[in-house]
Amino acid sequence: MHALTLMLCLLQYPTDPVRAQETAVAIHRAQVAAVTEPAEVGPNEYLKKVQLRRFEERFNKLVQAVEEFSVAYNQHRGQAWPNDKAEALRKAMAELQKIDPNLKPSKDTKASAETPSGPSR
């Protein structure tokens, strides 16, 4: 009788608790959907709006600098160079180029601008 009671008590306890946990984890993993394609990585909408706003602000500063330069240059009918306005214009363009490096002139453009061609006949 004691042997039978002992056998019934032993049958109530799981023989391998680790194996039971592994089975539960395997069932859980089977229920979770696997990602086959990588998620789209890139700036989110908020960052795009912030970058666009920064570009707009610096572009507007460039437009304002061009306008101020042209007004100062035309006041003297092209006889005097408004150096302070030209420097402000260079600075505004440099600030804009920091945001979008594509606005920088290429090396070919720089070389042709630095070496003026002779007078055409």
HELIX and SHEET records of a PDB file:
HELIX    1   1 HIS A    2  GLN A   12  1                                  11    
HELIX    2   2 PRO A   17  GLN A   31  1                                  15    
HELIX    3   3 GLU A   45  GLN A   75  1                                  31    
HELIX    4   4 ASN A   83  ILE A   99  1                                  17    
HELIX    5   5 PRO A  101  LEU A  103  5                                   3    
HELIX    6   6 LYS A  107  GLU A  114  1                                   8    
END                                                                             
